[in-house]
Amino acid sequence: NEGTEFQRDGSQFDQLFKDSDSLHIGQMRVDVLHTPGHTPACLTYVVGDAAFVGDTLFMPDFGTARCDFPGGSAETLYASIQKILALPDDTRIFVGHDYKAPGRDEFAWETSVGEQKAFNIHVGAGKPAEDFVSMRTARDSTLAMPRLIIPSLQVNMRAGQMPPPEDNGVSYLKVPVNGI
C-alpha cells in the first residue's frame, strides 16, 4: 500500500537516530543504542540510570521479543540484548509492555540489568547464543501474526500518517486477501 510516491529514505520522520547518537530533552541527556532483532529499527534509549528498551526485553519471567516480524532476526536480537546487559547491573530497565507471565497477578514495567542477567528465562544466567536462537526460532514458528500487523505497518512506515487518499478522496488501509 505504499504506492509509487512513497519515499524509502526516512524523510517522513523529523529525526532518525543511529547507534551512539545522543539528544537532550531539557537538561536530560539521552543516549541511543541500536538494538535490532525484534525489528530492524528497534532502539533503546538510556537516560541516566534508566534504559527504555521497547519490545527487546520483557520482564524476566516472560523473556524476550519475537523475531519473526519483517527484518527480525534471533541472532541479531541476542547481540542487541547483550548490548543492554553490558550496562551496569543497577541500570533500571523499562519494558515497552508486559504480558503478565503465568503465576504473576500484577502487570510490571520495571526491572534491572542485574535481574535480567540472573532471571530472564530466555537469556539469563549466561545462556549461549546458540540456545537462544534455537529456542526463539522454534517458538516464533508457532506464533500467529498479530491481528493488527498489516494496518500497523502501513501507518508506522509513514511516521503515523495515514496513506494518501485515492482518486475518490478516501484513505485506505489495505489488507491482502490471498495471504502474506
C-alpha positions in Angstrom: 0.0 0.0 0.0 3.0 2.3 -0.3 2.3 3.4 -3.9 5.0 4.7 -6.2 5.3 8.1 -4.5 6.4 6.6 -1.1 9.9 7.7 -0.2 12.1 4.9 1.3 14.7 7.3 2.7 13.2 8.1 6.1 12.2 11.6 5.1 8.8 11.0 6.7 10.4 11.3 10.1 11.6 14.5 11.9 14.7 12.8 13.2 16.4 9.5 12.6 18.8 8.1 15.2 21.6 5.7 14.9 23.7 3.8 17.4 25.7 6.1 19.8 23.7 9.2 18.9 22.6 11.4 21.8 19.9 14.0 22.2 18.7 16.2 25.0 15.2 16.5 26.5 15.5 19.7 28.6 18.6 19.1 30.7 18.4 15.3 30.4 20.9 13.6 28.1 19.5 10.6 26.2 21.9 8.1 24.6 20.7 5.9 21.8 21.5 2.2 21.4 20.5 0.5 18.2 19.0 -2.8 19.4 17.5 -4.5 16.3 16.3 -8.1 16.2 12.6 -7.8 17.0 12.5 -5.4 14.0 15.5 -3.7 12.3 14.6 -0.3 13.6 14.4 -1.0 17.3 16.2 1.4 19.6 17.0 1.6 23.3 17.1 5.0 25.0 19.4 5.3 28.0 18.6 8.2 30.3 20.8 8.4 33.4 20.3 5.1 35.3 17.3 4.0 33.1 17.0 2.2 29.8 13.8 2.2 27.8 14.0 -1.0 25.8 10.8 -1.1 23.9 10.0 -4.7 23.0 13.6 -6.0 23.0 13.3 -7.4 26.5 10.2 -8.2 28.6 10.0 -8.8 32.3 12.5 -11.6 33.3 9.6 -14.2 33.8 8.4 -13.6 30.2 11.7 -13.3 28.3 12.3 -11.6 25.0 10.6 -10.3 21.9 9.6 -12.4 19.0 11.8 -12.1 15.9 9.5 -13.2 13.1 8.5 -9.7 12.0 9.8 -8.3 8.7 13.5 -7.9 9.1 13.6 -9.6 12.5 16.4 -11.9 13.5 17.0 -14.1 16.6 20.8 -13.8 16.1 20.6 -10.0 15.9 18.3 -9.8 18.9 20.7 -11.9 21.0 23.5 -9.5 20.2 21.3 -6.5 20.9 20.3 -7.9 24.3 24.0 -8.4 25.1 24.5 -4.7 24.5 21.8 -3.9 27.0 23.1 -6.4 29.5 26.5 -4.7 29.3 25.1 -1.7 31.1 25.7 -1.5 34.8 23.7 -4.1 36.8 21.8 -1.4 38.7 20.5 0.2 35.5 16.7 0.3 35.6 15.0 -1.3 32.6 11.6 -0.1 31.5 9.9 -2.5 29.2 7.5 -1.4 26.4 4.7 -3.6 27.7 4.1 -6.6 29.8 2.2 -9.9 29.1 1.9 -10.8 32.8 3.6 -14.2 32.8 1.7 -17.2 34.3 1.8 -17.2 38.0 2.2 -13.4 38.3 -1.0 -11.5 39.2 0.2 -7.9 38.5 1.4 -6.1 35.5 5.0 -4.9 35.8 7.1 -2.4 33.8 10.4 -2.1 35.6 13.3 -4.5 36.1 17.1 -4.1 36.1 20.1 -5.2 34.1 21.1 -7.4 37.1 17.6 -9.0 37.3 17.6 -9.7 33.6 21.1 -11.3 33.8 20.1 -13.5 36.7 16.5 -14.4 35.9 15.4 -13.8 32.3 14.0 -17.1 31.1 15.5 -16.7 27.6 18.8 -15.0 28.1 19.6 -15.0 31.8 22.3 -16.9 33.6 24.6 -16.7 30.6 22.5 -18.7 28.2 24.6 -19.1 25.0 23.5 -17.5 21.7 23.0 -20.9 20.0 20.4 -22.0 22.6 18.6 -18.7 22.4 18.5 -18.7 18.6 17.2 -22.3 18.6 14.5 -21.5 21.2 13.4 -18.3 19.7 13.2 -19.7 16.1 11.2 -22.7 17.2 8.9 -20.7 19.4 8.3 -17.9 16.8 7.4 -20.5 14.2 4.3 -21.4 16.3 3.1 -17.8 16.7 0.4 -16.3 14.5 0.9 -12.8 13.1 -0.6 -10.1 15.4 -4.1 -9.2 14.4 -3.2 -5.6 13.6 0.2 -6.1 12.0 -0.9 -5.1 8.4 -2.6 -1.8 9.3 0.2 -1.0 11.8 2.9 -1.4 9.2 1.1 0.9 6.8 0.8 3.7 9.4 4.2 3.1 11.1 6.1 3.4 7.8 4.5 6.8 7.3 5.5 8.1 10.7 2.0 7.8 12.0 0.3 9.3 9.0 -2.5 7.6 7.0 -1.8 6.6 3.4 -2.6 9.3 0.8 -6.2 9.4 -0.4 -7.1 7.6 -3.5 -9.0 9.0 -6.5 -12.3 9.1 -4.6 -10.7 11.2 -1.8 -10.7 8.3 0.8 -7.6 7.0 2.5 -7.5 3.2 2.9 -5.6 0.7 5.0 -5.4 -2.4 2.7 -5.4 -6.0 3.8 -4.2 -8.7 1.4 -6.9 -11.3 0.7 -4.6 -14.1 -0.5 -2.1 -14.3 2.3 1.1 -12.6 3.3 
